[in-house]
């Protein structure tokens, strides 16, 4: 990771490298501008933020579930959704 001089609403930005399947990148390229994002990075930031927010609210909803069960469930989802 490297620091990026740009500051967003969340503070200082960090630059990361992510590998994605070519087909997914093609889909991202087709929709980011159509949906009104300034650039591909902004689109991906919002998608990541939504994923984290969704996961966080799901965990709060099931707070009586043991941490072990929550972790094993998220691992199962990750392996299922990989391309």
DODO-220157 format. One record per atom (N, C-alpha, C, O, CB): x, y, z; atom name. Coordinates in nm, 3 decimals. Atoms other than C-alpha are relative to their C-alpha. Glycine has a CB too. Layout:
<atoms>
ATOM       px       py       pz  at
ATOM        X        Y        Z  CA
...
</atoms>
This chain:
<atoms>
ATOM       px       py       pz  at
ATOM    0.083   -0.117    0.000   N
ATOM    0.000    0.000    0.000  CA
ATOM    0.088    0.124    0.000   C
ATOM    0.196    0.125    0.059   O
ATOM   -0.095   -0.001    0.120  CB
ATOM   -0.073   -0.126   -0.004   N
ATOM    0.115    0.351   -0.062  CA
ATOM   -0.099    0.113    0.022   C
ATOM   -0.215    0.105   -0.018   O
ATOM    0.081    0.021   -0.130  CB
ATOM    0.086   -0.115   -0.026   N
ATOM   -0.022    0.685    0.050  CA
ATOM   -0.020    0.078   -0.128   C
ATOM    0.070    0.091   -0.211   O
ATOM    0.059    0.089    0.109  CB
ATOM    0.033   -0.084    0.114   N
ATOM   -0.194    0.899   -0.205  CA
ATOM   -0.027    0.139    0.055   C
ATOM   -0.090    0.153    0.159   O
ATOM   -0.123   -0.056   -0.080  CB
ATOM    0.018   -0.136   -0.048   N
ATOM   -0.192    1.274   -0.169  CA
ATOM   -0.144    0.046    0.001   C
ATOM   -0.176    0.144    0.068   O
ATOM    0.081    0.093   -0.082  CB
ATOM    0.141   -0.039    0.004   N
ATOM   -0.565    1.292   -0.244  CA
ATOM   -0.067   -0.030    0.132   C
ATOM   -0.047   -0.137    0.190   O
ATOM   -0.073   -0.071   -0.115  CB
ATOM    0.080    0.024   -0.119   N
ATOM   -0.792    1.332    0.053  CA
ATOM   -0.145   -0.004   -0.040   C
ATOM   -0.192    0.084   -0.112   O
ATOM    0.025    0.108    0.109  CB
ATOM    0.142    0.010    0.027   N
ATOM   -1.149    1.219    0.031  CA
ATOM   -0.078    0.029    0.126   C
ATOM   -0.022    0.079    0.225   O
ATOM   -0.037   -0.138   -0.054  CB
ATOM    0.084   -0.025   -0.117   N
ATOM   -1.440    1.243    0.271  CA
ATOM    0.041   -0.087    0.117   C
ATOM    0.007   -0.055    0.232   O
ATOM   -0.146   -0.024   -0.034  CB
ATOM   -0.043    0.089   -0.107   N
ATOM   -1.283    0.958    0.470  CA
ATOM    0.141    0.030    0.047   C
ATOM    0.197   -0.047    0.126   O
ATOM   -0.009   -0.144   -0.047  CB
ATOM   -0.135   -0.034   -0.041   N
ATOM   -0.948    1.130    0.513  CA
ATOM    0.101   -0.038   -0.106   C
ATOM    0.069   -0.048   -0.224   O
ATOM    0.034   -0.067    0.131  CB
ATOM   -0.109    0.033    0.092   N
ATOM   -0.615    1.038    0.359  CA
ATOM   -0.027   -0.131   -0.071   C
ATOM   -0.072   -0.228   -0.010   O
ATOM    0.134   -0.007    0.076  CB
ATOM    0.023    0.119    0.081   N
ATOM   -0.637    0.785    0.078  CA
ATOM    0.124   -0.087   -0.002   C
ATOM    0.236   -0.037    0.003   O
ATOM   -0.040    0.040   -0.143  CB
ATOM   -0.107    0.098    0.017   N
ATOM   -0.426    0.470    0.052  CA
ATOM   -0.021   -0.065   -0.135   C
ATOM   -0.133   -0.096   -0.174   O
ATOM    0.001   -0.106    0.115  CB
ATOM    0.005    0.065    0.130   N
ATOM   -0.345    0.318   -0.284  CA
ATOM    0.025   -0.149    0.018   C
ATOM    0.120   -0.188    0.086   O
ATOM    0.103    0.062   -0.098  CB
ATOM   -0.017    0.145   -0.007   N
ATOM   -0.389   -0.059   -0.319  CA
ATOM   -0.002   -0.057   -0.141   C
ATOM   -0.056    0.004   -0.233   O
ATOM   -0.110   -0.065    0.089  CB
ATOM    0.004    0.072    0.127   N
ATOM   -0.338   -0.304   -0.603  CA
ATOM   -0.095   -0.118    0.018   C
ATOM   -0.086   -0.193    0.115   O
ATOM    0.142   -0.048   -0.044  CB
ATOM    0.098    0.108   -0.007   N
ATOM   -0.622   -0.546   -0.673  CA
ATOM   -0.007   -0.068   -0.136   C
ATOM   -0.014   -0.002   -0.240   O
ATOM   -0.140    0.054    0.042  CB
ATOM    0.017    0.076    0.124   N
ATOM   -0.642   -0.822   -0.932  CA
ATOM   -0.146   -0.040   -0.012   C
ATOM   -0.205   -0.094    0.081   O
ATOM    0.094   -0.125   -0.002  CB
ATOM    0.138    0.039    0.027   N
ATOM   -0.983   -0.875   -1.088  CA
ATOM   -0.005   -0.071   -0.135   C
ATOM    0.077   -0.044   -0.223   O
ATOM   -0.096    0.123    0.002  CB
ATOM    0.014    0.066    0.130   N
ATOM   -1.098   -1.101   -1.370  CA
ATOM   -0.028    0.103   -0.110   C
ATOM   -0.096    0.203   -0.086   O
ATOM   -0.112   -0.106    0.006  CB
ATOM    0.017   -0.093    0.112   N
ATOM   -1.092   -0.930   -1.709  CA
ATOM   -0.147    0.029   -0.028   C
ATOM   -0.184    0.142   -0.057   O
ATOM    0.066   -0.058   -0.126  CB
ATOM    0.143   -0.019    0.026   N
ATOM   -1.467   -0.985   -1.753  CA
ATOM   -0.062    0.098    0.100   C
ATOM   -0.147    0.180    0.063   O
ATOM   -0.074   -0.136    0.007  CB
ATOM    0.051   -0.093   -0.101   N
ATOM   -1.539   -0.801   -1.425  CA
ATOM    0.048    0.142   -0.030   C
ATOM   -0.030    0.237   -0.018   O
ATOM    0.044   -0.042    0.141  CB
ATOM   -0.053   -0.132    0.032   N
ATOM   -1.313   -0.512   -1.524  CA
ATOM   -0.074    0.059   -0.120   C
ATOM   -0.101    0.179   -0.123   O
ATOM    0.152   -0.009   -0.029  CB
ATOM    0.076   -0.047    0.116   N
ATOM   -1.495   -0.488   -1.857  CA
ATOM   -0.137    0.051    0.045   C
ATOM   -0.183    0.155   -0.002   O
ATOM   -0.016   -0.114   -0.103  CB
ATOM    0.130   -0.044   -0.050   N
ATOM   -1.827   -0.465   -1.671  CA
ATOM    0.012    0.131    0.076   C
ATOM   -0.072    0.220    0.061   O
ATOM   -0.061   -0.108    0.091  CB
ATOM   -0.023   -0.124   -0.074   N
ATOM   -1.688   -0.196   -1.439  CA
ATOM    0.019    0.115   -0.097   C
ATOM   -0.039    0.222   -0.079   O
ATOM    0.123   -0.014    0.094  CB
ATOM   -0.025   -0.104    0.100   N
ATOM   -1.562    0.001   -1.739  CA
ATOM   -0.128    0.042   -0.071   C
ATOM   -0.142    0.158   -0.110   O
ATOM    0.102   -0.049   -0.102  CB
ATOM    0.125   -0.030    0.069   N
ATOM   -1.908   -0.020   -1.896  CA
ATOM   -0.098    0.081    0.086   C
ATOM   -0.182    0.152    0.032   O
ATOM   -0.066   -0.129   -0.044  CB
ATOM    0.103   -0.062   -0.084   N
ATOM   -2.099    0.113   -1.593  CA
ATOM    0.042    0.118    0.086   C
ATOM   -0.045    0.196    0.126   O
ATOM   -0.055   -0.102    0.087  CB
ATOM   -0.036   -0.104   -0.096   N
ATOM   -1.894    0.352   -1.379  CA
ATOM   -0.044    0.139   -0.046   C
ATOM   -0.096    0.217    0.034   O
ATOM    0.150   -0.001    0.024  CB
ATOM    0.036   -0.133    0.050   N
ATOM   -1.953    0.655   -1.600  CA
ATOM   -0.151    0.015   -0.016   C
ATOM   -0.208    0.121    0.012   O
ATOM    0.070    0.027   -0.133  CB
ATOM    0.146   -0.003    0.016   N
ATOM   -2.315    0.565   -1.677  CA
ATOM   -0.070    0.028    0.132   C
ATOM   -0.176    0.092    0.134   O
ATOM   -0.050   -0.132   -0.056  CB
ATOM    0.061   -0.018   -0.132   N
ATOM   -2.388    0.564   -1.304  CA
ATOM    0.039    0.131    0.067   C
ATOM    0.002    0.156    0.181   O
ATOM    0.038   -0.114    0.089  CB
ATOM   -0.030   -0.135   -0.049   N
ATOM   -2.243    0.913   -1.259  CA
ATOM    0.122    0.014    0.087   C
ATOM    0.137    0.115    0.156   O
ATOM   -0.115    0.049    0.073  CB
ATOM   -0.123   -0.010   -0.078   N
ATOM   -1.910    0.838   -1.093  CA
ATOM    0.104    0.079   -0.078   C
ATOM    0.107    0.072   -0.201   O
ATOM    0.053   -0.140    0.038  CB
ATOM   -0.102   -0.082    0.064   N
ATOM   -1.619    1.072   -1.166  CA
ATOM    0.107   -0.084   -0.069   C
ATOM    0.163   -0.043   -0.170   O
ATOM    0.065    0.092    0.103  CB
ATOM   -0.102    0.088    0.057   N
ATOM   -1.383    0.782   -1.235  CA
ATOM   -0.018   -0.142    0.054   C
ATOM   -0.101   -0.165    0.142   O
ATOM    0.142    0.053    0.031  CB
ATOM    0.009    0.140   -0.041   N
ATOM   -1.333    0.408   -1.192  CA
ATOM    0.035   -0.019    0.147   C
ATOM   -0.028   -0.100    0.215   O
ATOM    0.091   -0.086   -0.086  CB
ATOM   -0.040    0.012   -0.140   N
ATOM   -1.159    0.450   -0.856  CA
ATOM   -0.114    0.039    0.094   C
ATOM   -0.137   -0.028    0.194   O
ATOM    0.122    0.088    0.028  CB
ATOM    0.113   -0.043   -0.083   N
ATOM   -1.456    0.639   -0.713  CA
ATOM   -0.109   -0.109    0.003   C
ATOM   -0.165   -0.139    0.108   O
ATOM   -0.058    0.134   -0.052  CB
ATOM    0.099    0.108    0.009   N
ATOM   -1.692    0.364   -0.834  CA
ATOM    0.040   -0.117    0.090   C
ATOM   -0.043   -0.170    0.164   O
ATOM   -0.015   -0.047   -0.147  CB
ATOM   -0.048    0.114   -0.079   N
ATOM   -1.479    0.093   -0.672  CA
ATOM   -0.001    0.034    0.149   C
ATOM   -0.037   -0.051    0.231   O
ATOM    0.141   -0.041   -0.044  CB
ATOM    0.006   -0.042   -0.141   N
ATOM   -1.448    0.292   -0.345  CA
ATOM   -0.141   -0.012    0.055   C
ATOM   -0.162   -0.064    0.165   O
ATOM    0.051    0.144    0.015  CB
ATOM    0.139    0.009   -0.045   N
ATOM   -1.827    0.319   -0.322  CA
ATOM   -0.046   -0.144    0.010   C
ATOM   -0.118   -0.180    0.104   O
ATOM   -0.092    0.078   -0.094  CB
ATOM    0.038    0.142   -0.005   N
ATOM   -1.870   -0.051   -0.401  CA
ATOM    0.060   -0.067    0.124   C
ATOM   -0.008   -0.144    0.191   O
ATOM    0.046   -0.073   -0.128  CB
ATOM   -0.064    0.056   -0.120   N
ATOM   -1.621   -0.144   -0.127  CA
ATOM   -0.067    0.051    0.127   C
ATOM   -0.090   -0.026    0.220   O
ATOM    0.149    0.034    0.002  CB
ATOM    0.066   -0.058   -0.117   N
ATOM   -1.784    0.094    0.120  CA
ATOM   -0.137   -0.066    0.022   C
ATOM   -0.173   -0.098    0.136   O
ATOM   -0.016    0.153   -0.016  CB
ATOM    0.131    0.065   -0.010   N
ATOM   -2.127   -0.057    0.044  CA
ATOM    0.015   -0.142    0.052   C
ATOM   -0.064   -0.186    0.136   O
ATOM   -0.070   -0.002   -0.136  CB
ATOM   -0.021    0.138   -0.044   N
ATOM   -1.991   -0.410    0.093  CA
ATOM    0.033   -0.004    0.148   C
ATOM   -0.018   -0.090    0.220   O
ATOM    0.113   -0.065   -0.081  CB
ATOM   -0.038   -0.004   -0.141   N
ATOM   -1.837   -0.320    0.429  CA
ATOM   -0.121    0.041    0.084   C
ATOM   -0.144   -0.018    0.190   O
ATOM    0.117    0.099    0.023  CB
ATOM    0.119   -0.045   -0.073   N
ATOM   -2.152   -0.137    0.542  CA
ATOM   -0.103   -0.112    0.009   C
ATOM   -0.162   -0.133    0.115   O
ATOM   -0.061    0.123   -0.067  CB
ATOM    0.094    0.111    0.002   N
ATOM   -2.371   -0.430    0.440  CA
ATOM    0.044   -0.110    0.096   C
ATOM   -0.037   -0.161    0.173   O
ATOM   -0.015   -0.057   -0.142  CB
ATOM   -0.054    0.103   -0.088   N
ATOM   -2.144   -0.679    0.622  CA
ATOM   -0.014    0.044    0.146   C
ATOM   -0.053   -0.036    0.231   O
ATOM    0.148   -0.028   -0.033  CB
ATOM    0.007   -0.052   -0.137   N
ATOM   -2.132   -0.458    0.932  CA
ATOM   -0.143   -0.002    0.052   C
ATOM   -0.166   -0.044    0.165   O
ATOM    0.056    0.143    0.007  CB
ATOM    0.139   -0.001   -0.046   N
ATOM   -2.511   -0.417    0.949  CA
ATOM   -0.052   -0.142    0.016   C
ATOM   -0.133   -0.168    0.105   O
ATOM   -0.089    0.077   -0.098  CB
ATOM    0.039    0.140   -0.012   N
ATOM   -2.557   -0.791    0.894  CA
ATOM    0.054   -0.060    0.129   C
ATOM   -0.016   -0.136    0.196   O
ATOM    0.050   -0.081   -0.121  CB
ATOM   -0.060    0.050   -0.123   N
ATOM   -2.321   -0.868    1.181  CA
ATOM   -0.073    0.055    0.123   C
ATOM   -0.094   -0.017    0.221   O
ATOM    0.149    0.036    0.007  CB
ATOM    0.073   -0.059   -0.112   N
ATOM   -2.504   -0.626    1.410  CA
ATOM   -0.136   -0.066    0.016   C
ATOM   -0.182   -0.087    0.129   O
ATOM   -0.017    0.151   -0.019  CB
ATOM    0.132    0.062   -0.003   N
ATOM   -2.836   -0.787    1.320  CA
ATOM    0.006   -0.137    0.066   C
ATOM   -0.089   -0.178    0.133   O
ATOM   -0.057   -0.012   -0.142  CB
ATOM   -0.017    0.135   -0.053   N
ATOM   -2.702   -1.130    1.420  CA
ATOM    0.100   -0.001    0.115   C
ATOM    0.180   -0.094    0.125   O
ATOM    0.045   -0.094   -0.110  CB
ATOM   -0.100   -0.012   -0.106   N
ATOM   -2.505   -1.017    1.726  CA
ATOM   -0.005   -0.115    0.100   C
ATOM    0.092   -0.138    0.173   O
ATOM   -0.017    0.131    0.073  CB
ATOM    0.007    0.113   -0.093   N
ATOM   -2.629   -1.317    1.925  CA
ATOM    0.071   -0.123   -0.055   C
ATOM    0.094   -0.219    0.018   O
ATOM   -0.145   -0.033    0.031  CB
ATOM   -0.072    0.111    0.061   N
ATOM   -2.450   -1.548    1.680  CA
ATOM    0.144    0.003    0.047   C
ATOM    0.204    0.109    0.061   O
ATOM   -0.008    0.008   -0.156  CB
ATOM   -0.139    0.006   -0.047   N
ATOM   -2.112   -1.666    1.799  CA
ATOM    0.095    0.051   -0.108   C
ATOM    0.067    0.032   -0.227   O
ATOM    0.037   -0.143    0.041  CB
ATOM   -0.097   -0.050    0.098   N
ATOM   -1.809   -1.502    1.631  CA
ATOM    0.051   -0.111   -0.092   C
ATOM    0.076   -0.086   -0.210   O
ATOM    0.118    0.064    0.071  CB
ATOM   -0.050    0.110    0.082   N
ATOM   -1.693   -1.842    1.509  CA
ATOM   -0.099   -0.031   -0.112   C
ATOM   -0.057   -0.054   -0.226   O
ATOM    0.024   -0.126    0.087  CB
ATOM    0.102    0.027    0.101   N
ATOM   -2.022   -1.902    1.326  CA
ATOM   -0.004    0.111   -0.104   C
ATOM   -0.021    0.084   -0.223   O
ATOM   -0.137   -0.018    0.064  CB
ATOM    0.000   -0.112    0.092   N
ATOM   -2.012   -1.554    1.174  CA
ATOM    0.119   -0.009   -0.093   C
ATOM    0.105    0.011   -0.214   O
ATOM    0.001    0.134    0.076  CB
ATOM   -0.120    0.010    0.082   N
ATOM   -1.654   -1.602    1.053  CA
ATOM   -0.009   -0.114   -0.100   C
ATOM    0.027   -0.096   -0.216   O
ATOM    0.122   -0.019    0.087  CB
ATOM    0.008    0.112    0.092   N
ATOM   -1.719   -1.943    0.902  CA
ATOM   -0.102    0.028   -0.109   C
ATOM   -0.085   -0.016   -0.222   O
ATOM   -0.035   -0.129    0.074  CB
ATOM    0.100   -0.036    0.100   N
ATOM   -2.027   -1.806    0.726  CA
ATOM    0.057    0.095   -0.103   C
ATOM    0.030    0.080   -0.222   O
ATOM   -0.121    0.061    0.065  CB
ATOM   -0.057   -0.094    0.095   N
ATOM   -1.833   -1.519    0.571  CA
ATOM    0.104   -0.068   -0.088   C
ATOM    0.117   -0.033   -0.205   O
ATOM    0.063    0.118    0.073  CB
ATOM   -0.097    0.073    0.082   N
ATOM   -1.559   -1.758    0.455  CA
ATOM   -0.072   -0.079   -0.108   C
ATOM   -0.025   -0.085   -0.222   O
ATOM    0.085   -0.094    0.087  CB
ATOM    0.076    0.076    0.097   N
ATOM   -1.819   -1.973    0.284  CA
ATOM   -0.049    0.090   -0.112   C
ATOM   -0.044    0.053   -0.229   O
ATOM   -0.118   -0.071    0.068  CB
ATOM    0.047   -0.093    0.103   N
ATOM   -1.964   -1.669    0.105  CA
ATOM    0.114    0.042   -0.091   C
ATOM    0.097    0.049   -0.212   O
ATOM   -0.065    0.123    0.065  CB
ATOM   -0.113   -0.044    0.081   N
ATOM   -1.620   -1.554   -0.008  CA
ATOM    0.041   -0.106   -0.099   C
ATOM    0.063   -0.075   -0.216   O
ATOM    0.119    0.037    0.087  CB
ATOM   -0.044    0.104    0.091   N
ATOM   -1.525   -1.889   -0.156  CA
ATOM   -0.105   -0.026   -0.107   C
ATOM   -0.072   -0.066   -0.219   O
ATOM    0.032   -0.128    0.076  CB
ATOM    0.108    0.021    0.097   N
ATOM   -1.864   -1.914   -0.326  CA
ATOM   -0.001    0.108   -0.107   C
ATOM   -0.033    0.079   -0.222   O
ATOM   -0.135   -0.004    0.071  CB
ATOM    0.013   -0.112    0.092   N
ATOM   -1.843   -1.569   -0.489  CA
ATOM    0.126    0.025   -0.081   C
ATOM    0.126    0.111   -0.170   O
ATOM   -0.036    0.123    0.075  CB
ATOM   -0.124   -0.022    0.077   N
ATOM   -1.486   -1.593   -0.621  CA
ATOM   -0.019   -0.038   -0.145   C
ATOM   -0.092   -0.132   -0.177   O
ATOM    0.116   -0.079    0.060  CB
ATOM    0.006    0.030    0.144   N
ATOM   -1.444   -1.587   -0.996  CA
ATOM    0.130   -0.059   -0.044   C
ATOM    0.146   -0.092   -0.162   O
ATOM   -0.031    0.125   -0.082  CB
</atoms>
